[in-house]
Every structure is written in structure tokens, then in C-alpha cells.
Amino acid sequence: MSEEDCPPPLCEMETGGDSNGEDEETDEWEVAEEQNDPVRCLFCEQISPTMTTAIRHAKERHGFDLGEVRRRFHLDEYSYIKMINYIRLEMPDPAVFKEETNVFWSDDKYLKPIANETWLMFDLDELDEILLNGNGSSRCKDNGNEIGDTITLTTDQYRKLQGIINELTAQLREKEDLLQHAANDIEKMKLSFRNLYEQQSVRNVASRKKGPEEKIAQIREDLKHCVSNVAVEDDQSYFNTYSHFGIHHDMLSDYVRTASYRDAILDNADIFKDKIVMDLGCGTAILSMFAAKAGAQEVISIDQSDIIYQAMDIVRRNEIENIKFVKGRLEDTELPAEKVDIIVSEWMGYFLLFEGMMDSVIYARKQYLKEGGFILPNRCNISLVGYGDVERHDEFIGFWKNVYGFDMSCMKKEVLREATVEVCKPEHIITNANIIANFDLMEVDVNCPNFSYDFELTAKRTCKLTALVGYFDTFFELPVHVEFSTSPYTKPTHWKQTIFYVEEPIPVKEGQVITGKFICRRDPKDARSLFITIEYLDHVFKYTLN
């Protein structure tokens, strides 16, 4: 630390050395004493003139060491407030703070502050300064009288305290991020319930309006566009994409995806014990082997792609005997069991619904799942959020304005027509999120890809909106709950996020509410593809996922 970086000395430490600077160097740092309001003890009627005196009194008289209590219970700002209110309201014996190891004042009722409580005005970050002052730092003297508003610190003490401050600042930022994520989760839950309620209300109204013949006609029309009505030979190109090892390497090395399935199965092994399990779209049979390891009586692994032959060899190499393989598309194949207890499938595609494999899960549920059986995962939802990465927009969309000196802007329309799949940077998320669709796999039908949602996104800052981003969350609602998200705020997965770019960045202001309509429809010519229409900010954008 240079002399320019250090505050001017207030007085010399009483070290016994002379004042010519030849002894140990001491840099001094001025710390203002905290507020001077009288402070009533937490455990008796003693009134102290300052918080420092009150903290020392509590330690010496009652054995209540605030520094030790903070470390023992990992106090942050909120738990400190709760603790002070708890002490005032419940008047506990101070000994309990030495005997207990778990927080016993977690009830939110203790967040309600007590009026005129000086302890609540104390900044917990100042505790290290007070403790440091009370553990060996000499106080300055002026004509033999103590100066109560300053202390002096050596270079080592200053650096140590600075390190503590930096660590606490990092902890505060981390907790702020956690609080923001918690707030986002609460918002998602609210929107999810509202969306679910609105969707059910629309269905009920539509159901009351339609007569029996119209209902039957609608069901037939929906079924025309599901996977089971596509000829196997026309669908083979889809399965061929899963025959190459590369895509399975991407999925297996996706730790979020694979570990979530592993934990959901193995941490709930009691549910799988002695059960018949179907692994739909088994690929390399990793989920089948998890189920076998969890104690399943039998696992039926089905897949139409040629990767199934490698899966058979994998299972043999691992000496697992209770897995039976069936090559074929589920809708056109007979299984070696009439019913199964559990259906496990990693069916999710980009934007959740792309690839249309949910159709096969629904078919399996209707044709093979026993009454009382369940599907894993059992629930998924889709969220939409505003995005403002101007640099990436310029690289991807603006690129066509000048390509080696040539104007290729006509290409932008083709580029914009297709939704893209990329990893989004969380710092460029500029709005709150809306859950625009919620799917219970035990209830949905093959018409579920056809949905619409009126969204409201509020801008968090003044900037330019370059896209809307879609992602999904997946839930295994079991005794040991497991879930994972493909949100930009979480660890990236092979699904990444789905980006719906605008042609030119659109200015938005902080607090501006962006209202619009998101419409998803299955491509009538390709049951595994989607048409997306988004209406907002006086524009209508159309995209495909194919």
C-alpha cells in the first residue's frame, strides 16, 4: 500500500518505539464511532451510550457474543432483524444462543420491526470494526484523555478488514441474486396458476358452446396432425437423426439433463422397486439402466433409430439382464407387456414442443399405463422473456446489410423466419418472465401444441429489445422432488434457449409494459414442427421451428 493510498495518521500507536519511523510501520485508518443513541440491552434494562458498549456489555454480562452468534447462525441482514425481534418479543435466556445450532427464529412474523429499536438500526457489516477495536487496537489519546471516535490500524489489520469487507460485499451480491431468482420463481408460479386458470376457463366455455358432433369433428381434426397419423416411412428421417453417436454424446454430457433423470430415479428407488417400466425413445438406454439399478422388475426399452443396437451391447457389457429392447415406433409396435407401472422418457425438444415426441408419451399413457401409474417427468412449462443483446443482433441479423461491401439485406427475412437456438447471456435479459404454457403429462392431449397466451412483460431498464426468448422448466414431482430449468439464469443445457429475433432493435423504457399475444400452432404438413406468431409493439412476427 503506498503512502498516497493511506489516510493521514491520527496519532501514534503505543508500541514503545521512537517516532522516526525506524520501527514497525503502522498505517492508520480512521473509523467513525457508530450512532450515539442510547441502546437498551437485549437481556436486561442496562442502557449503554453506544452500540459498541452495548455489544461488549451483552458479551461480558450475559455471555451473548454477537460475533460468535453471527458465525454460528450465518446471520445476514434478514436473519439478524428476525433475531433481534425474536429476542424482544420472546425474551429468551441468552444461553440458548450457545446451546442451539439451528436458527429458531425463522418465522416471518419476526420480520415486523419493533418501533424505535436501536439494535435494528445497527449495520451488521460494522461488527468486524467494533470487534477489531475491542481486541487489541490501541485507542488514541489527546492530553491523556481517550478519543472515543477514532481507532488506529496497522497495515495488516487494514488489509484484513478490507478482505472481510470484500467478502461480505460478495456475499451480499450473491444473496441479492438469490433473492432476485426467488422473486422470479414466485412470479412464475403466479403466472402459471393464472395461465392454467385462464386456459381451463377457455376450454370450459368452448366445450359448452360446441355440440357433440362439433366436438367429435374437432377431435378428429386434431388427431390428423399428430405423429401417430404420419406414415413410418415418412417419419424415418426424424429417427435417423438419432442414429449417430454425436447427438447422444451431446445429451449424455449434458449434466443438468442426465443427472436430473438419474437423481429422480435413484433417489426415489422405492417407487421403482419391482415395477414394470417403459423407457420411451431409449437411445443409449441410460434411463433404462438407471431404472434397473433402482430395482425395477423389468424395463421395456423402445426406440426406432438404429442406436438401439448399440444400446443392446451397452446393456450386455454392464451385465444388466432385466431390460428388454423393442425396435420400432411405439404407435406401430406391440410391446411384451400389456401395461406398465411407470413411463420414463426424455422427450423434450427445443422450445419443449419441437419434434412432437410428446404425442408418443400421450399415446403410451393412454395405451399402456396402468391405473395409478405415473410418467417421468410429469410436468413441464414454457416461459417467455424479453432480450436485448444488440451486439449479437448486429452479428446475426445486421450482418446481411454489408457482406464484404455487398448489400444482402434480402436474406434477413429468411433468417428472421426461423427461430434460432442459442445460449443467451443472463445480463441481456431485460424483462420479467411470463409462463405461457403449462403441461401436466397425465392430463394433456395431442392438441396441446396449439395454444395462445396474452403476455405482459415489464422492461427492467431503458434499452433496445432485440428478441423474445423462450425456455422451459421440467419437474419430477416425487417424494424426493427433482426439477431443472433451461432458463438463461441457469447452467446451460443442450436445449439452450429459443430466440425469436426482431428485424431491427426496438427501444423500450424502464417500467414499460410490453403487451402482446403468443400463438403456437403445429405445422399441418409436419407434425413434428411448429409455427409461431408473436404480436407485440405494433408488429406481427412469424417464425418456424422445423
C-alpha positions as CSV (number, residue, x, y, z in Angstrom):
1,M,0.0,0.0,0.0
2,S,1.5,3.3,-1.0
3,E,1.5,6.4,1.2
4,E,-0.9,8.0,-1.1
5,D,-3.4,5.2,-0.6
6,C,-3.4,5.5,3.2
7,P,-5.4,8.1,5.2
8,P,-3.3,10.5,7.3
9,P,-2.3,9.2,10.8
10,L,-4.5,10.3,13.7
11,C,-1.9,9.5,16.4
12,E,0.9,7.1,17.0
13,M,0.4,3.5,18.3
14,E,1.8,3.0,21.8
15,T,4.4,0.5,20.6
16,G,7.4,1.7,22.7
17,G,9.4,2.7,19.6
18,D,10.6,6.1,18.7
19,S,8.8,8.3,16.2
20,N,11.3,8.5,13.5
21,G,9.7,5.6,11.5
22,E,12.5,3.1,12.0
23,D,10.3,0.7,14.0
24,E,7.5,-1.4,12.5
25,E,5.4,0.6,10.1
26,T,1.9,1.4,11.2
27,D,-0.7,2.7,8.7
28,E,-3.7,4.2,10.5
29,W,-7.3,4.2,9.4
30,E,-10.0,6.4,10.8
31,V,-13.2,4.7,11.7
32,A,-16.1,6.8,12.9
33,E,-17.9,5.7,16.0
34,E,-21.4,4.5,15.4
35,Q,-24.6,6.4,16.2
36,N,-24.8,7.8,19.7
37,D,-28.4,7.0,20.5
38,P,-28.7,5.2,23.9
39,V,-29.0,1.4,23.5
40,R,-31.0,-0.8,25.8
41,C,-29.5,-4.2,26.4
42,L,-31.2,-7.2,24.8
43,F,-31.4,-9.1,28.0
44,C,-31.7,-6.6,30.8
45,E,-32.5,-2.9,31.5
46,Q,-28.9,-1.7,31.2
47,I,-28.7,1.4,28.9
48,S,-25.5,1.9,27.0
49,P,-24.4,5.1,25.4
50,T,-23.2,3.5,22.1
51,M,-23.7,0.2,20.2
52,T,-20.1,-0.7,20.9
53,T,-20.7,-0.5,24.6
54,A,-23.9,-2.4,24.3
55,I,-22.3,-5.2,22.3
56,R,-19.5,-5.5,24.9
57,H,-22.0,-5.4,27.8
58,A,-24.0,-8.3,26.2
59,K,-20.9,-10.4,25.9
60,E,-19.4,-9.7,29.3
61,R,-22.6,-9.6,31.4
62,H,-24.8,-12.2,29.6
63,G,-22.3,-14.3,27.6
64,F,-24.0,-13.2,24.3
65,D,-21.2,-12.8,21.8
66,L,-22.7,-11.2,18.8
67,G,-19.7,-12.0,16.6
68,E,-19.9,-15.7,17.6
69,V,-23.7,-15.7,17.1
70,R,-23.3,-14.3,13.6
71,R,-20.8,-17.0,12.7
72,R,-22.7,-19.9,14.3
73,F,-26.0,-19.0,12.6
74,H,-24.6,-17.4,9.4
75,L,-26.5,-14.2,10.1
76,D,-27.4,-12.0,7.2
77,E,-29.4,-8.8,7.3
78,Y,-32.8,-10.5,7.3
79,S,-32.0,-13.2,9.9
80,Y,-30.3,-10.5,12.1
81,I,-33.5,-8.5,12.0
82,K,-35.6,-11.6,12.9
83,M,-33.2,-12.5,15.7
84,I,-33.5,-9.0,17.4
85,N,-37.3,-9.0,17.1
86,Y,-37.4,-12.6,18.4
87,I,-35.3,-11.6,21.5
88,R,-37.5,-8.6,22.2
89,L,-40.8,-10.5,21.8
90,E,-39.9,-13.8,23.4
91,M,-37.2,-12.7,25.9
92,P,-35.1,-16.0,25.7
93,D,-32.3,-16.9,28.0
94,P,-29.1,-15.8,26.3
95,A,-27.7,-19.3,27.0
96,V,-29.8,-20.8,24.2
97,F,-27.6,-18.9,21.6
98,K,-24.7,-21.1,22.8
99,E,-26.6,-24.4,23.0
100,E,-28.6,-24.3,19.8
101,T,-27.0,-24.8,16.3
102,N,-30.1,-24.2,14.1
103,V,-31.9,-21.0,13.7
104,F,-35.0,-20.9,15.9
105,W,-36.4,-17.5,14.9
106,S,-37.1,-18.2,11.2
107,D,-40.8,-17.4,11.4
108,D,-41.6,-14.5,9.1
109,K,-43.6,-12.8,11.9
110,Y,-40.3,-11.7,13.3
111,L,-39.6,-9.6,10.3
112,K,-42.1,-7.0,11.5
113,P,-39.8,-4.3,13.1
114,I,-40.2,-3.1,16.6
115,A,-40.6,0.7,16.8
116,N,-37.6,2.7,18.0
117,E,-35.4,-0.4,18.3
118,T,-31.8,0.9,18.2
119,W,-30.4,-2.6,17.5
120,L,-32.3,-2.8,14.2
121,M,-30.6,0.4,13.0
122,F,-27.2,-1.3,13.5
123,D,-25.4,-2.2,10.3
124,L,-24.1,-5.8,10.8
125,D,-21.2,-5.1,8.4
126,E,-19.8,-2.7,11.1
127,L,-19.4,-5.6,13.6
128,D,-15.9,-6.5,12.4
129,E,-14.8,-3.0,13.0
130,I,-16.2,-3.0,16.5
131,L,-14.7,-6.4,17.3
132,L,-11.4,-5.4,15.9
133,N,-11.4,-2.3,18.1
134,G,-12.2,-4.3,21.1
135,N,-9.5,-6.9,20.6
136,G,-6.2,-5.2,21.0
137,S,-6.2,-2.0,18.9
138,S,-4.8,0.9,20.9
139,R,-7.0,4.0,21.3
140,C,-5.6,7.4,20.6
141,K,-5.1,9.9,23.4
142,D,-5.2,13.6,23.5
143,N,-3.6,15.2,26.6
144,G,-4.2,11.9,28.4
145,N,-7.9,11.7,27.5
146,E,-9.2,8.9,25.3
147,I,-10.7,9.9,22.0
148,G,-13.7,7.8,21.6
149,D,-14.4,8.4,17.9
150,T,-11.3,7.0,16.2
151,I,-9.1,3.9,16.2
152,T,-5.8,3.2,14.5
153,L,-5.0,0.1,12.5
154,T,-1.7,-1.4,11.3
155,T,-1.3,-2.3,7.6
156,D,-2.0,-5.9,8.3
157,Q,-5.2,-5.1,10.2
158,Y,-6.3,-2.7,7.5
159,R,-5.8,-5.4,4.8
160,K,-7.5,-8.0,6.9
161,L,-10.5,-5.7,7.4
162,Q,-10.6,-4.8,3.7
163,G,-10.6,-8.5,2.9
164,I,-13.6,-9.0,5.3
165,I,-15.4,-6.1,3.6
166,N,-14.8,-7.6,0.2
167,E,-16.0,-11.0,1.3
168,L,-19.2,-9.5,2.8
169,T,-19.8,-7.5,-0.3
170,A,-19.5,-10.6,-2.4
171,Q,-21.9,-12.5,-0.1
172,L,-24.4,-9.6,-0.3
173,R,-24.3,-9.7,-4.1
174,E,-24.8,-13.4,-4.1
175,K,-27.8,-13.1,-1.7
176,E,-29.2,-10.3,-3.9
177,D,-29.0,-12.7,-6.9
178,L,-30.7,-15.4,-4.9
179,L,-33.5,-13.0,-3.8
180,Q,-33.9,-12.0,-7.5
181,H,-34.2,-15.6,-8.6
182,A,-36.7,-16.3,-5.8
183,A,-38.7,-13.3,-6.9
184,N,-38.7,-14.6,-10.4
185,D,-39.8,-18.0,-9.3
186,I,-42.7,-16.5,-7.3
187,E,-43.7,-14.5,-10.4
188,K,-43.5,-17.7,-12.5
189,M,-45.8,-19.5,-10.0
190,K,-48.3,-16.7,-10.0
191,L,-48.4,-16.5,-13.8
192,S,-48.6,-20.3,-14.1
193,F,-51.7,-20.5,-11.9
194,R,-53.3,-17.6,-13.7
195,N,-52.5,-19.1,-17.1
196,L,-53.8,-22.5,-16.1
197,Y,-57.0,-21.0,-14.8
198,E,-57.5,-19.0,-17.9
199,Q,-56.8,-21.9,-20.2
200,Q,-59.3,-24.1,-18.3
201,S,-61.9,-21.3,-18.4
202,V,-61.5,-21.0,-22.2
203,R,-61.8,-24.8,-22.6
204,N,-64.9,-24.9,-20.4
205,V,-66.5,-22.1,-22.4
206,A,-65.6,-23.7,-25.8
207,S,-66.9,-27.0,-24.6
208,R,-70.2,-25.6,-23.6
209,K,-70.6,-23.8,-27.0
210,K,-69.8,-26.9,-29.1
211,G,-72.3,-29.7,-29.7
212,P,-71.4,-33.4,-29.7
213,E,-70.9,-33.5,-33.4
214,E,-68.6,-30.5,-33.4
215,K,-66.6,-31.9,-30.5
216,I,-66.1,-35.2,-32.4
217,A,-65.1,-33.3,-35.5
218,Q,-62.6,-31.2,-33.6
219,I,-61.0,-34.3,-32.0
220,R,-60.7,-36.0,-35.4
221,E,-59.1,-32.8,-36.9
222,D,-56.6,-32.7,-34.0
223,L,-55.7,-36.3,-34.5
224,K,-55.0,-35.8,-38.2
225,H,-51.9,-33.8,-37.3
226,C,-50.4,-35.9,-34.6
227,V,-47.4,-38.2,-35.0
228,S,-49.4,-41.4,-34.9
229,N,-51.0,-40.5,-38.2
230,V,-47.7,-40.0,-40.0
231,A,-46.6,-43.0,-42.1
232,V,-43.4,-44.6,-40.6
233,E,-41.5,-44.3,-43.9
234,D,-42.3,-40.5,-43.9
235,D,-41.2,-40.3,-40.3
236,Q,-37.9,-42.2,-40.7
237,S,-35.8,-39.1,-41.3
238,Y,-36.6,-38.0,-37.8
239,F,-35.4,-41.2,-36.2
240,N,-32.3,-41.3,-38.4
241,T,-31.0,-38.1,-36.8
242,Y,-30.7,-40.1,-33.6
243,S,-28.7,-42.9,-35.1
244,H,-25.4,-41.0,-35.0
245,F,-23.3,-41.1,-31.8
246,G,-22.7,-37.4,-31.8
247,I,-26.2,-36.4,-30.7
248,H,-26.1,-38.9,-27.9
249,H,-22.7,-37.6,-26.8
250,D,-24.3,-34.1,-26.5
251,M,-27.3,-35.4,-24.5
252,L,-25.3,-37.7,-22.2
253,S,-22.7,-35.0,-21.5
254,D,-25.5,-32.6,-20.6
255,Y,-25.1,-33.0,-16.8
256,V,-28.2,-31.0,-15.9
257,R,-30.3,-33.2,-18.1
258,T,-28.8,-36.6,-17.3
259,A,-28.1,-36.1,-13.6
260,S,-31.7,-34.8,-13.1
261,Y,-33.1,-38.1,-14.5
262,R,-30.6,-40.1,-12.5
263,D,-31.5,-38.4,-9.3
264,A,-35.2,-38.6,-9.9
265,I,-35.0,-42.3,-10.4
266,L,-32.3,-43.4,-7.9
267,D,-33.4,-41.1,-5.1
268,N,-36.9,-42.5,-5.5
269,A,-35.9,-46.1,-5.8
270,D,-38.7,-47.3,-3.5
271,I,-41.2,-46.3,-6.2
272,F,-39.3,-48.2,-8.9
273,K,-38.8,-51.4,-6.9
274,D,-40.4,-54.4,-8.5
275,K,-42.2,-52.2,-11.1
276,I,-42.5,-52.6,-14.9
277,V,-41.0,-49.6,-16.5
278,M,-41.2,-48.3,-20.1
279,D,-38.3,-46.2,-21.4
280,L,-39.8,-44.5,-24.4
281,G,-37.2,-43.4,-27.0
282,C,-34.5,-45.1,-25.0
283,G,-31.5,-44.1,-27.2
284,T,-28.4,-45.5,-25.4
285,A,-30.6,-46.9,-22.6
286,I,-29.1,-44.7,-19.9
287,L,-32.5,-44.2,-18.3
288,S,-33.3,-47.9,-18.6
289,M,-30.1,-48.7,-16.7
290,F,-31.0,-46.1,-14.0
291,A,-34.4,-47.8,-13.6
292,A,-32.9,-51.3,-13.4
293,K,-30.4,-50.1,-10.8
294,A,-33.3,-48.6,-8.8
295,G,-34.8,-52.1,-8.6
296,A,-37.3,-52.3,-11.4
297,Q,-38.6,-55.8,-12.1
298,E,-38.5,-55.2,-15.9
299,V,-37.6,-52.4,-18.2
300,I,-39.0,-52.2,-21.7
301,S,-36.8,-50.0,-23.9
302,I,-38.2,-48.9,-27.2
303,D,-36.6,-46.9,-30.0
304,Q,-37.0,-46.7,-33.8
305,S,-33.5,-45.5,-34.5
306,D,-30.5,-47.8,-35.1
307,I,-28.8,-46.6,-31.9
308,I,-30.9,-49.3,-30.2
309,Y,-28.3,-51.9,-31.4
310,Q,-25.6,-50.1,-29.6
311,A,-27.8,-49.8,-26.6
312,M,-28.2,-53.6,-26.5
313,D,-24.5,-54.0,-26.5
314,I,-24.1,-51.4,-23.7
315,V,-26.5,-53.3,-21.5
316,R,-24.8,-56.6,-22.1
317,R,-21.4,-55.1,-21.3
318,N,-22.9,-53.8,-18.0
319,E,-24.4,-57.3,-17.3
320,I,-27.9,-56.0,-16.8
321,E,-30.4,-58.7,-17.6
322,N,-33.9,-57.3,-16.9
323,I,-34.0,-54.8,-19.9
324,K,-36.0,-55.9,-23.0
325,F,-35.5,-54.0,-26.2
326,V,-38.1,-53.3,-28.8
327,K,-37.1,-51.7,-32.1
328,G,-39.9,-49.7,-33.7
329,R,-42.1,-46.7,-33.4
330,L,-44.4,-47.1,-30.4
331,E,-47.6,-46.3,-32.3
332,D,-46.9,-49.2,-34.7
333,T,-45.4,-51.8,-32.4
334,E,-46.6,-54.4,-29.9
335,L,-44.9,-54.5,-26.5
336,P,-44.0,-57.6,-24.4
337,A,-46.4,-56.3,-21.7
338,E,-50.0,-55.2,-21.7
339,K,-49.5,-52.5,-19.1
340,V,-46.6,-50.7,-17.4
341,D,-46.4,-49.0,-14.0
342,I,-44.1,-46.2,-15.0
343,I,-43.2,-44.4,-18.2
344,V,-39.8,-42.7,-18.4
345,S,-38.9,-40.6,-21.4
346,E,-36.6,-37.8,-22.3
347,W,-39.0,-36.5,-24.9
348,M,-38.4,-32.7,-24.7
349,G,-37.2,-30.8,-27.8
350,Y,-36.2,-27.3,-28.5
351,F,-38.8,-24.9,-27.1
352,L,-40.1,-28.1,-25.4
353,L,-42.6,-29.0,-28.1
354,F,-40.4,-29.2,-31.2
355,E,-40.0,-32.8,-32.5
356,G,-43.6,-33.7,-31.4
357,M,-42.5,-36.6,-29.2
358,M,-45.0,-35.6,-26.5
359,D,-47.5,-37.2,-28.8
360,S,-45.9,-40.6,-28.2
361,V,-45.8,-40.0,-24.5
362,I,-49.6,-39.3,-24.6
363,Y,-50.1,-42.4,-26.7
364,A,-48.1,-44.5,-24.2
365,R,-50.1,-43.1,-21.3
366,K,-53.4,-44.0,-22.9
367,Q,-52.5,-47.4,-24.3
368,Y,-50.0,-48.8,-21.7
369,L,-50.0,-47.0,-18.4
370,K,-51.7,-48.8,-15.5
371,E,-54.3,-47.0,-13.4
372,G,-52.3,-45.3,-10.6
373,G,-49.1,-45.3,-12.7
374,F,-47.1,-42.2,-13.4
375,I,-44.9,-40.5,-16.0
376,L,-41.4,-39.0,-15.5
377,P,-41.1,-36.1,-15.9
378,N,-44.7,-35.4,-15.0
379,R,-44.9,-31.7,-15.7
380,C,-43.3,-29.0,-17.9
381,N,-43.9,-25.4,-18.6
382,I,-42.7,-22.8,-21.2
383,S,-41.6,-19.3,-20.3
384,L,-41.1,-16.1,-22.4
385,V,-38.8,-13.2,-21.6
386,G,-37.5,-10.1,-23.3
387,Y,-33.9,-10.0,-24.6
388,G,-31.6,-7.1,-25.5
389,D,-28.3,-8.2,-26.9
390,V,-27.6,-5.5,-29.5
391,E,-24.1,-6.8,-30.3
392,R,-25.4,-10.4,-31.1
393,H,-28.3,-9.0,-33.1
394,D,-25.8,-7.0,-35.2
395,E,-23.6,-10.1,-35.7
396,F,-26.5,-12.3,-36.7
397,I,-29.2,-10.1,-38.3
398,G,-27.3,-6.9,-39.1
399,F,-24.5,-8.9,-40.8
400,W,-26.5,-9.1,-44.0
401,K,-26.5,-5.3,-44.5
402,N,-22.9,-5.3,-45.6
403,V,-21.2,-8.6,-46.6
404,Y,-17.8,-7.7,-48.0
405,G,-19.2,-4.5,-49.3
406,F,-22.4,-6.0,-50.8
407,D,-25.9,-5.4,-49.6
408,M,-27.6,-8.8,-48.8
409,S,-30.4,-7.4,-46.7
410,C,-32.9,-9.5,-48.6
411,M,-31.5,-12.5,-46.7
412,K,-32.7,-11.1,-43.4
413,K,-36.3,-12.2,-44.0
414,E,-35.2,-15.8,-44.5
415,V,-33.0,-15.6,-41.4
416,L,-35.7,-14.0,-39.3
417,R,-38.3,-16.5,-40.3
418,E,-36.6,-19.3,-38.4
419,A,-36.4,-19.2,-34.6
420,T,-32.8,-19.8,-33.6
421,V,-31.4,-21.9,-30.8
422,E,-28.5,-20.3,-28.8
423,V,-27.3,-19.8,-25.3
424,C,-28.5,-16.4,-24.1
425,K,-26.5,-14.2,-21.7
426,P,-28.4,-13.5,-18.5
427,E,-27.1,-9.9,-18.3
428,H,-29.1,-9.2,-21.5
429,I,-32.4,-10.3,-20.1
430,I,-34.4,-7.1,-19.9
431,T,-37.9,-8.0,-18.7
432,N,-39.6,-10.3,-16.2
433,A,-40.7,-13.7,-17.4
434,N,-44.2,-15.0,-18.3
435,I,-45.1,-18.7,-18.1
436,I,-47.1,-19.0,-21.4
437,A,-47.9,-22.7,-21.2
438,N,-48.1,-25.4,-18.5
439,F,-48.4,-29.2,-19.4
440,D,-49.4,-31.9,-17.0
441,L,-48.4,-35.1,-18.8
442,M,-51.1,-37.1,-17.0
443,E,-53.8,-34.7,-18.4
444,V,-52.7,-33.2,-21.8
445,D,-53.9,-34.3,-25.2
446,V,-52.3,-34.2,-28.6
447,N,-53.8,-30.8,-29.3
448,C,-51.6,-29.2,-26.6
449,P,-49.0,-27.7,-29.0
450,N,-51.8,-25.5,-30.3
451,F,-52.1,-22.7,-27.7
452,S,-52.0,-19.0,-27.3
453,Y,-51.2,-16.6,-24.5
454,D,-51.6,-12.9,-23.9
455,F,-48.4,-11.9,-22.3
456,E,-47.3,-8.8,-20.3
457,L,-43.5,-8.2,-20.0
458,T,-42.2,-5.2,-18.0
459,A,-38.9,-3.7,-19.0
460,K,-36.3,-3.6,-16.2
461,R,-34.3,-0.8,-17.8
462,T,-34.2,1.6,-20.8
463,C,-32.5,-0.2,-23.7
464,K,-33.3,-1.8,-27.0
465,L,-35.2,-5.1,-27.3
466,T,-33.7,-7.4,-29.9
467,A,-35.7,-10.6,-29.4
468,L,-38.1,-12.6,-27.2
469,V,-36.6,-15.8,-25.7
470,G,-38.4,-19.0,-24.9
471,Y,-37.2,-21.7,-22.5
472,F,-38.8,-24.5,-20.4
473,D,-38.7,-26.0,-16.9
474,T,-39.1,-29.7,-16.2
475,F,-40.5,-31.2,-13.0
476,F,-40.3,-34.7,-11.4
477,E,-42.8,-34.3,-8.6
478,L,-42.0,-37.3,-6.5
479,P,-41.3,-37.8,-2.7
480,V,-37.8,-36.6,-3.5
481,H,-38.5,-33.7,-5.7
482,V,-36.3,-33.0,-8.7
483,E,-36.5,-30.3,-11.3
484,F,-34.4,-28.5,-13.8
485,S,-34.6,-25.4,-15.9
486,T,-33.3,-24.3,-19.3
487,S,-33.5,-20.6,-18.3
488,P,-30.7,-18.2,-19.2
489,Y,-30.1,-17.8,-15.5
490,T,-29.2,-21.5,-15.0
491,K,-26.4,-23.7,-16.2
492,P,-26.7,-24.1,-20.0
493,T,-28.1,-27.4,-21.4
494,H,-28.0,-28.9,-24.8
495,W,-31.5,-27.4,-25.3
496,K,-30.1,-23.9,-24.8
497,Q,-32.8,-21.2,-25.4
498,T,-35.1,-20.5,-28.4
499,I,-34.7,-16.9,-29.7
500,F,-37.3,-15.1,-31.7
501,Y,-35.4,-12.1,-33.2
502,V,-36.9,-8.8,-34.4
503,E,-35.7,-7.2,-37.6
504,E,-34.5,-4.0,-36.0
505,P,-33.8,-3.4,-32.3
506,I,-36.9,-1.7,-30.7
507,P,-36.3,1.0,-28.0
508,V,-38.1,0.3,-24.7
509,K,-38.1,2.3,-21.4
510,E,-37.7,1.1,-17.9
511,G,-41.0,0.2,-16.4
512,Q,-42.7,0.0,-19.9
513,V,-45.2,-2.8,-20.1
514,I,-44.9,-4.8,-23.3
515,T,-48.2,-6.5,-24.1
516,G,-48.7,-9.0,-26.8
517,K,-50.0,-12.3,-28.0
518,F,-48.0,-15.5,-28.4
519,I,-49.6,-18.1,-30.7
520,C,-48.2,-21.6,-31.2
521,R,-49.6,-24.0,-33.8
522,R,-48.5,-27.4,-35.1
523,D,-47.4,-27.4,-38.7
524,P,-50.2,-29.3,-40.5
525,K,-47.7,-30.6,-43.1
526,D,-45.1,-31.7,-40.5
527,A,-46.4,-33.0,-37.2
528,R,-43.0,-32.5,-35.5
529,S,-42.6,-28.8,-36.5
530,L,-44.2,-25.6,-35.2
531,F,-45.5,-22.3,-36.5
532,I,-45.1,-19.4,-34.1
533,T,-46.8,-16.0,-34.4
534,I,-46.0,-13.2,-31.9
535,E,-47.9,-9.9,-32.0
536,Y,-46.4,-7.0,-29.9
537,L,-45.2,-3.4,-30.2
538,D,-47.3,-2.9,-33.3
539,H,-45.6,-5.7,-35.2
540,V,-46.6,-9.2,-36.2
541,F,-43.7,-11.7,-36.3
542,K,-43.9,-15.2,-37.8
543,Y,-41.4,-18.0,-37.1
544,T,-41.0,-21.6,-37.8
545,L,-39.3,-24.4,-35.8
546,N,-38.6,-27.2,-38.2
